[in-house]
Structures are given as structure tokens and as C-alpha cells.
Amino acid sequence: MRVVSGIQPTGKPHLGNYLGAIVNYVKLQEEAHANGGQCFIFLADLHAISMPHDPAELTRNTREMVATLVACGVDPAKTVLFNQAQVPAHAELQWLLSGTARMGWLNRMTQWKDKAGKNREGQSIALFTYPVLQAADVLLYQATHVPVGEDQKQHLELARDIAQKFNTDFCPEDAPLFTLPEPYIPPAAARIMSLRDGTSKMSKSDPSEMSRISLTDDADTIMKKVKKAKTDAEPLPSEEKGLEDRAEARNLVGIYAALTGKTPQEVLSDHGGQGFGAFKPALGEVLAETLAPINARFLELKDDQEALDAILARGAARARENGLPTLDATYKALGLVRG
Ligand code: TYM
């Protein structure tokens, strides 16, 4: 079992990152550790330069993201925790795979279409080739499990397509080079939505702080944001199908379910018939309880720059070593001479 996943150090990580991905980094870290596998979690800092950014902010966010991940339970003793910028093999493998990835595949990526909008000509090349770097990230370590939220599913399908085409074009049939990675997506929290609009996903780039719960919000802020979350005026239904046309209600029930390990139907069996005046404080409490220890640990870690940099340096050394055999084999399969 090889677990690999990444998170961009852009802005503060939020509840969507936590429930959609980070919770499963920790779950799969424990599984991999128990069964002799390996877990690799990295900060996708090379991806972060595909959009306009402030260099000083990227540096600060990178360290804060390490502190957040550790505070959430990613354990550098069990997981190889690092940033892409210290492992050149990611960028190298991206170039090697660029000969295999097709323009048409990248043109179909919904994230590219959404982010570029009508101004494709004005976008960085990095934003367009972003998914090839993401494919390199996982293929470099022969990932089997990739814990992500729903929004990354298409990028992982592309990684599989690239792997498959490379294997077919350059490897003997009985000795494929790349393992096809499987996305690992949580059932209730695959797509946590904005608290202000149940039709758009919770995101670091939303200008409104009220649209998301940051993992470092304190209990008062959490309660305030939950109480102000957009909802309709109806009480909660007692059956899940009653949520079908109620995006905001469905989102809050989904968050409650993910936090308590229940299914949305179980949450409705307990809270069906309740108005939001009662449900929101219950949700705010569960949220504050879950995030309080993360917040406390984050505050302890965040200013120890030396310790955070040491975690990344150690992780990067292990990542370089682990990625080397696949990188070498890729050069070789392509017929490139390297002395
Ligand atoms: P990023 O930094 O946008 O998000 C990190 C992780 O959080 C998940 N996520 C969500 N899940 C549920 N609901 C939401 N509202 C929500 N918002 C974000 C994302 O699905 C992701 O798992 N391209 C990636 C980073 C990356 C990567 C990789 C991931 C680079 N290389 C290789 C996996 C494997 C990204 O920008 O994630």
C-alpha cells in the first residue's frame, strides 16, 4: 500500500480540506504504517506558482501548512512529509510525462476551464500543465491510494490515463512501469460546500471569510459562522431524499455526519423535524470540539520555524530516495542516455 497526496500551501486550510482529504491522510497513514506500506504527504508548492502569488506569503503559508498537517495528526515519524520544491524528481518526471500527456486531455480538465474562464490566452503555461505535475507526484512513488476530495477525481483519472499510455508505449507488456493510482474519496464529505452558497464548494480563494471554517478558527468564530450560514426556513426532514433540493441543508447535515462518523440518514433520524435554530448550535458545538485540539497544537507549533523546516528537510531526503528508482526507470524506458 502506497499512499500519496498533496495540498497547496495557499491560504489557510479549511474544513473542506480537513474532511475531504486530511482526515484520510491520517487514516491511511495508520493503515500503511500497520501493514508495512508507506504514506507520502507533500505541500504542492510547485503547483502554487501556477497562479499569481506573493512569494513571501507562499513561504509563510508553506510553514503554516506543515504545522497544520502535524496538528491534524500527520505524523512525520510515520509519514514522509515534505514539499515538492525540495524534491526535483517531481518536476523532472513531469517533463518526462509531458511527452505522453495529450493536449486534448488537458483541455478537458474542468479545473483548467473554471480557472481560466474566457481568458485562456492570458493564463500561465503552468496552470494548463498542472495536472501533468500532479500525475508525476503520484506516479513517482507508485501510489496505490490517493486520498482526495471529489474535485481532484478528474486529475487522478488523467494520471491513470498518462500511466496507462506510458506503460503501453514504452514498457514490455508483462513489466509495466507505473502503478495505476486509485482515488480514495470520503462518502459524506467528498465536496464540502460554501457556508454562504450551497452550490459552490468551500474554497481557500473565496473572498468571504464567512464562506468557510478555517482549521485555526476559535470556538466563538466557528459558532458565529455556523449561525450565519445560509439556510432555508424549513425544519430538517427525517429522510435523506428530503434534502434533494436543499443544497445548504444537505451541506450542514453532511458536515455533521462527517464529523460524528454517522451517515446523513442517521443524522436525520436524530435531528429530523428540528429547525436550524436548534441544529446550528449542535453543529457548531461538534465543530468547535473537533477543531479545539487542532487549534491548540497548531499554535504550539507554528512559530518554531527551525523545527518545521527540519521536518520538511527530513521528509524531502526520504522522498528523494524513494522516488529515485521510478525516475531512473522512466529515463531508461524513454531511451535517454545518462552516463
Ligand atoms: P487543494 O490544495 O485545493 O486541496 C487539498 C485537498 O483538499 C480537498 N478539498 C476538498 N474536499 C472536500 N470539499 C472541499 N470543499 C474541498 N476543497 C478542497 C482537495 O480535493 C484535496 O484533496 N491539486 C491538488 C493538490 C495536489 C495533489 C497532488 C493532490 C497536487 N498534487 C497529487 C493529490 C495527489 C489541490 O490543489 O488540492
Boltz pocket constraint, residues with backbone or C-beta under 6 A from the ligand:
constraints:
  - pocket:
      binder: B
      contacts: [[A, 4], [A, 5], [A, 6], [A, 7], [A, 8], [A, 9], [A, 16], [A, 17], [A, 18], [A, 19], [A, 20], [A, 21], [A, 22], [A, 44], [A, 47], [A, 133], [A, 134], [A, 137], [A, 138], [A, 146], [A, 147], [A, 148], [A, 149], [A, 150], [A, 151], [A, 152], [A, 189], [A, 190], [A, 191], [A, 192], [A, 193], [A, 201], [A, 202], [A, 203]]
      max_distance: 6.0
